[in-house]
């Protein structure tokens, strides 16, 4: 036997002897007691309001008043739609970085576990805060924790796209940016503009606190008594004893003297522009009274651009509050794209 083999055999023998003589199964002294498994659960699921974490009961009550809880979003299970309209589809998007390509066989509404994964992460951080590349409008936006919201609250792609040059195409009656393009509006991306009314942005686009956290700064502001706005309701208006009331407390840090959202008449002006554009599009036969496109019409570039602008401001549902200057420039551009018909010449009276 070589010297190397003798050495290996001796080493193995030493380990065997140590294992027999050096170890036994006699219990050692009792260590100090650790926390019970239940204690880690009670931090969130305890019966003391607030406790060591936010009061989950209050948060759940706020959530139940939200559109996420009461709307019909989760019935949209088909393929890409489920990426925003269901809990499972959204989680799949976060995990894979892409919209689902198949319908979700089991879906539930957007709820706590859509945005948070405490039993996986051990805390209530949101699933993603990464910058969002907008589907329509180009480029990435970064609003911190608000990026979670913008993943879904953005315009969908124009399919087919707005025609180029002198082309004209048929469009589906539901063509457009879809519901809830708030991310585009806040970031000032995705509209079409005339030379007379170029894109512009208002203070919300650059205000430091909004730039850092986006949607949550206003929509998750500390709720008023009763929790009917702000927080996990995300609402900006609430029913105050039968009166629809603006949750203006969320704006006070920047607008201390404001009593409602129509600061300096900005919303009144935007609403008037919306009415003017709607009337113009109706008169030109580009939409119907339900704001649906006319499927038999061939849309030119200017017409499609005007309809897109109108629908994007309409579906943003803030009457321009998210980005007043951008919304108004879009609407004024829409009026430029679809000029009013020339009036017939008047006949002079003799």
C-alpha positions as CSV (number, residue, x, y, z in Angstrom):
1,X,0.0,0.0,0.0
2,X,1.4,3.4,-0.9
3,X,2.1,6.1,1.6
4,X,-0.8,8.1,0.2
5,X,-3.2,5.2,0.8
6,X,-1.9,4.7,4.4
7,X,-2.6,8.4,5.0
8,X,-6.2,8.3,3.7
9,X,-6.9,5.1,5.7
10,X,-5.6,6.7,8.9
11,X,-7.6,9.8,8.4
12,X,-10.8,7.8,7.8
13,X,-10.2,5.7,10.9
14,X,-9.6,8.8,13.0
15,X,-13.0,10.2,11.9
16,X,-14.7,6.9,12.7
17,X,-13.2,6.7,16.2
18,X,-14.1,10.4,16.9
19,X,-17.7,9.8,15.7
20,X,-18.1,6.9,18.0
21,X,-16.3,8.2,21.1
22,X,-16.8,12.0,20.7
23,X,-20.6,12.2,20.0
24,X,-23.6,11.0,21.8
25,X,-27.3,11.8,21.9
26,X,-27.5,13.2,25.4
27,X,-29.5,16.4,25.4
28,X,-27.6,19.6,26.2
29,X,-28.8,22.3,28.5
30,X,-32.0,24.1,27.7
31,X,-31.5,27.3,25.7
32,X,-33.5,30.5,26.3
33,X,-37.0,30.3,24.8
34,X,-37.4,31.9,21.4
35,X,-40.5,33.7,20.1
36,X,-43.5,31.5,19.3
37,X,-44.5,31.0,15.7
38,X,-47.7,32.9,16.5
39,X,-46.0,36.1,17.5
40,X,-44.7,36.7,14.0
41,X,-48.3,36.4,12.8
42,X,-49.9,38.6,15.5
43,X,-47.9,41.6,14.3
44,X,-50.3,41.8,11.4
45,X,-53.2,39.6,12.4
46,X,-53.5,40.7,16.1
47,X,-56.6,42.1,17.8
48,X,-55.1,45.4,18.9
49,X,-56.0,48.2,16.6
50,X,-52.8,49.4,14.9
51,X,-50.4,47.2,16.8
52,X,-46.9,47.1,15.5
53,X,-48.1,47.5,11.9
54,X,-50.8,49.4,10.2
55,X,-54.3,48.5,11.2
56,X,-55.2,45.8,8.7
57,X,-58.9,45.9,9.6
58,X,-59.1,49.6,8.8
59,X,-57.1,49.1,5.6
60,X,-59.5,46.3,4.5
61,X,-62.5,48.5,5.2
62,X,-61.0,51.3,3.1
63,X,-60.2,48.8,0.3
64,X,-63.8,47.5,0.2
65,X,-65.0,51.0,-0.8
66,X,-62.6,51.2,-3.8
67,X,-63.3,50.6,-7.5
68,X,-60.8,47.7,-7.4
69,X,-63.1,46.0,-4.9
70,X,-66.5,47.0,-6.3
71,X,-65.8,47.2,-10.0
72,X,-65.8,44.5,-12.7
73,X,-62.2,44.5,-13.6
74,X,-61.5,40.9,-12.5
75,X,-64.0,39.4,-14.9
76,X,-61.6,40.2,-17.8
77,X,-59.7,36.8,-17.8
78,X,-58.8,36.6,-21.5
79,X,-55.1,36.6,-22.2
80,X,-53.4,40.0,-22.1
81,X,-56.4,41.6,-20.3
82,X,-55.8,39.5,-17.3
83,X,-52.4,41.1,-16.8
84,X,-54.2,44.1,-15.3
85,X,-57.7,42.8,-14.7
86,X,-56.9,39.9,-12.3
87,X,-54.7,39.2,-9.3
88,X,-53.1,36.1,-10.9
89,X,-52.5,37.8,-14.3
90,X,-50.8,40.8,-12.7
91,X,-48.5,38.7,-10.5
92,X,-47.6,36.8,-13.7
93,X,-46.7,40.1,-15.4
94,X,-44.5,41.1,-12.4
95,X,-42.8,37.7,-12.4
96,X,-42.2,37.4,-16.1
97,X,-42.0,41.1,-17.2
98,X,-44.6,40.4,-19.9
99,X,-48.3,40.4,-20.4
100,X,-49.9,36.9,-20.1
101,X,-50.5,35.2,-23.5
102,X,-53.3,32.8,-22.3
103,X,-56.5,33.3,-20.3
104,X,-56.2,32.7,-16.6
105,X,-58.2,29.6,-15.6
106,X,-58.6,30.9,-12.0
107,X,-58.7,34.6,-11.3
108,X,-59.6,36.8,-8.4
109,X,-60.0,40.6,-8.1
110,X,-57.1,43.0,-7.6
111,X,-56.7,42.8,-3.8
112,X,-54.1,42.9,-1.0
113,X,-52.0,40.1,-2.5
114,X,-51.9,41.6,-5.9
115,X,-49.7,44.5,-4.7
116,X,-48.1,42.9,-1.6
117,X,-46.6,39.5,-0.8
118,X,-46.1,39.6,3.0
119,X,-46.0,35.8,3.4
120,X,-43.2,35.6,0.7
121,X,-41.3,38.8,1.5
122,X,-41.9,39.0,5.2
123,X,-43.1,42.6,5.0
124,X,-45.6,44.8,3.2
125,X,-43.4,46.3,0.6
126,X,-45.0,46.4,-2.9
127,X,-44.3,43.7,-5.4
128,X,-42.5,46.1,-7.8
129,X,-41.2,49.7,-7.8
130,X,-39.2,49.4,-11.0
131,X,-39.5,52.1,-13.7
132,X,-42.3,51.4,-16.2
133,X,-41.9,51.6,-20.0
134,X,-45.2,52.9,-21.2
135,X,-47.0,50.9,-23.8
136,X,-48.1,54.0,-25.6
137,X,-46.2,57.2,-25.6
138,X,-42.6,55.9,-25.6
139,X,-40.0,55.8,-22.9
140,X,-39.8,54.9,-19.3
141,X,-41.3,56.7,-16.3
142,X,-40.2,56.4,-12.7
143,X,-42.5,57.5,-9.9
144,X,-41.1,55.3,-7.1
145,X,-43.8,53.3,-5.3
146,X,-46.3,54.8,-7.8
147,X,-44.8,52.7,-10.5
148,X,-46.8,49.8,-9.2
149,X,-50.0,51.7,-10.2
150,X,-48.7,52.9,-13.5
151,X,-48.1,49.3,-14.6
152,X,-51.8,49.2,-15.3
153,X,-53.0,52.8,-15.2
154,X,-51.6,53.7,-18.6
155,X,-52.8,53.9,-22.2
156,X,-52.8,50.8,-24.3
157,X,-51.2,50.8,-27.7
158,X,-53.1,52.2,-30.6
159,X,-53.8,49.1,-32.8
160,X,-53.8,49.9,-35.6
161,X,-51.7,52.9,-35.1
162,X,-52.7,56.4,-36.1
163,X,-52.4,56.5,-39.9
164,X,-49.4,58.2,-41.4
165,X,-49.4,60.9,-44.1
166,X,-52.5,60.9,-46.2
167,X,-53.6,57.4,-45.4
168,X,-57.0,56.6,-44.0
169,X,-58.1,53.5,-42.2
170,X,-61.1,51.9,-40.5
171,X,-60.9,51.7,-36.7
172,X,-62.8,49.6,-34.1
173,X,-65.5,51.4,-32.3
174,X,-63.5,50.9,-29.1
175,X,-60.2,52.0,-30.5
176,X,-58.3,54.4,-28.3
177,X,-56.1,54.6,-25.2
178,X,-58.6,52.5,-23.1
179,X,-59.7,53.3,-19.6
180,X,-57.4,54.8,-17.0
181,X,-54.4,56.3,-18.8
182,X,-53.4,58.3,-15.7
183,X,-49.7,57.4,-15.9
184,X,-49.4,58.9,-19.4
185,X,-51.2,62.0,-18.3
186,X,-49.1,62.5,-15.2
187,X,-45.9,61.9,-17.1
188,X,-47.0,64.0,-20.1
189,X,-46.6,61.3,-22.7
190,X,-48.7,59.8,-25.5
191,X,-50.7,62.7,-26.9
192,X,-50.8,64.3,-30.3
193,X,-50.1,68.0,-30.7
194,X,-50.6,70.7,-33.3
195,X,-48.0,73.3,-34.0
196,X,-50.3,76.0,-32.5
197,X,-50.6,74.1,-29.2
198,X,-47.5,72.1,-28.4
199,X,-47.1,69.8,-25.4
200,X,-46.8,71.5,-22.1
201,X,-46.7,70.2,-18.5
202,X,-48.1,71.6,-15.2
203,X,-46.6,71.5,-11.8
204,X,-47.8,68.0,-10.9
205,X,-45.4,66.7,-13.5
206,X,-42.3,68.0,-11.7
207,X,-43.4,68.6,-8.1
208,X,-40.7,66.8,-6.0
209,X,-43.0,64.7,-3.8
210,X,-45.0,63.5,-6.8
211,X,-41.9,62.9,-8.8
212,X,-40.7,60.6,-6.0
213,X,-43.8,58.6,-5.2
214,X,-46.4,59.4,-7.9
215,X,-50.0,58.4,-7.4
216,X,-49.7,57.5,-3.7
217,X,-48.9,61.1,-2.6
218,X,-52.5,62.2,-3.2
219,X,-54.5,59.1,-3.6
220,X,-53.2,57.4,-0.5
221,X,-53.1,60.5,1.7
222,X,-54.2,59.9,5.3
223,X,-58.0,59.3,5.1
224,X,-60.6,61.6,6.6
225,X,-62.8,60.4,9.4
226,X,-64.6,57.3,8.2
227,X,-61.9,56.3,5.8
228,X,-64.1,57.1,2.7
229,X,-61.2,58.7,0.7
230,X,-57.5,58.4,0.5
231,X,-55.7,55.4,2.0
232,X,-56.5,52.1,0.4
233,X,-59.7,53.5,-1.1
234,X,-57.6,55.6,-3.5
235,X,-60.6,57.9,-3.9
236,X,-60.3,61.6,-4.2
237,X,-63.9,62.4,-3.5
238,X,-66.2,61.1,-0.7
239,X,-69.7,61.2,0.5
240,X,-69.8,63.7,3.4
241,X,-73.3,63.2,4.8
242,X,-74.9,63.2,1.4
243,X,-72.6,65.8,-0.2
244,X,-70.0,64.7,-2.7
245,X,-66.9,66.3,-1.3
246,X,-63.4,66.8,-2.7
247,X,-60.7,65.3,-0.5
248,X,-58.9,68.6,-0.6
249,X,-56.8,67.7,2.5
250,X,-54.6,65.7,0.1
251,X,-53.7,68.9,-1.8
252,X,-53.2,71.3,1.2
253,X,-49.4,70.9,1.4
254,X,-49.1,72.5,-2.0
255,X,-52.4,74.4,-2.2
256,X,-53.1,75.6,1.4
257,X,-56.0,77.9,0.5
258,X,-57.8,75.5,-1.8
259,X,-61.4,74.5,-0.9
260,X,-62.0,72.2,-3.8
261,X,-60.1,70.7,-6.8
262,X,-61.1,73.5,-9.2
263,X,-58.0,75.5,-8.3
264,X,-57.9,78.8,-10.3
265,X,-60.8,77.4,-12.4
266,X,-58.5,74.9,-14.1
267,X,-61.0,72.0,-14.1
268,X,-63.8,74.3,-15.3
269,X,-61.7,75.3,-18.2
270,X,-60.7,71.7,-19.1
271,X,-64.3,70.6,-18.8
272,X,-65.4,73.3,-21.3
273,X,-62.6,72.2,-23.7
274,X,-63.8,68.6,-23.4
275,X,-67.4,69.6,-24.2
276,X,-66.1,71.6,-27.2
277,X,-64.1,68.7,-28.6
278,X,-66.9,66.2,-28.1
279,X,-69.3,68.5,-30.0
280,X,-66.7,68.9,-32.8
281,X,-66.2,65.2,-33.1
282,X,-69.9,64.4,-33.0
283,X,-70.5,67.1,-35.7
284,X,-67.8,65.6,-37.9
285,X,-69.3,62.1,-37.6
286,X,-66.1,60.7,-35.9
287,X,-67.8,59.5,-32.6
288,X,-71.3,58.7,-31.5
289,X,-73.1,60.0,-28.4
290,X,-71.5,57.2,-26.3
291,X,-68.0,58.3,-27.3
292,X,-67.5,55.2,-29.5
293,X,-65.9,55.5,-32.9
294,X,-67.8,55.0,-36.1
295,X,-66.7,51.6,-37.5
296,X,-67.8,52.4,-41.0
297,X,-65.7,55.6,-41.2
298,X,-62.2,55.9,-42.7
299,X,-60.1,58.0,-40.3
300,X,-57.4,60.3,-41.5
301,X,-54.3,61.0,-39.4
302,X,-55.7,64.3,-38.0
303,X,-59.1,62.7,-37.2
304,X,-57.7,59.7,-35.4
305,X,-55.3,62.0,-33.5
306,X,-58.2,64.2,-32.3
307,X,-60.2,61.2,-31.2
308,X,-57.2,59.8,-29.3
309,X,-56.6,63.1,-27.5
310,X,-60.2,63.5,-26.5
311,X,-60.6,59.9,-25.2
312,X,-57.3,60.1,-23.3
313,X,-58.3,63.2,-21.4
314,X,-61.8,61.8,-20.9
315,X,-60.6,58.4,-19.6
316,X,-58.0,60.0,-17.4
317,X,-61.1,61.0,-15.3
318,X,-59.4,63.9,-13.5
319,X,-60.7,66.7,-15.8
320,X,-57.1,67.6,-16.2
321,X,-56.1,67.7,-12.5
322,X,-53.3,65.2,-13.1
323,X,-51.5,67.4,-15.6
324,X,-53.7,70.4,-16.5
325,X,-51.4,72.0,-19.1
326,X,-50.9,68.7,-20.9
327,X,-54.6,67.9,-21.0
328,X,-55.6,71.3,-22.3
329,X,-52.9,71.3,-25.0
330,X,-54.3,67.9,-26.1
331,X,-57.8,69.2,-26.4
332,X,-56.9,72.4,-28.1
333,X,-54.8,70.4,-30.6
334,X,-57.8,68.2,-31.2
335,X,-59.8,71.3,-32.2
336,X,-57.0,72.3,-34.5
337,X,-57.0,68.8,-36.1
338,X,-60.7,68.9,-36.8
339,X,-61.6,72.4,-37.8
340,X,-65.2,73.6,-37.4
341,X,-67.1,73.5,-40.7
342,X,-67.3,76.7,-42.6
343,X,-70.6,78.6,-42.1
344,X,-72.7,79.1,-45.2
345,X,-72.5,82.6,-46.6
346,X,-75.1,85.0,-45.3
347,X,-77.5,86.6,-47.7
348,X,-77.6,90.3,-47.5
349,X,-81.0,91.8,-46.8
350,X,-82.4,94.4,-49.1
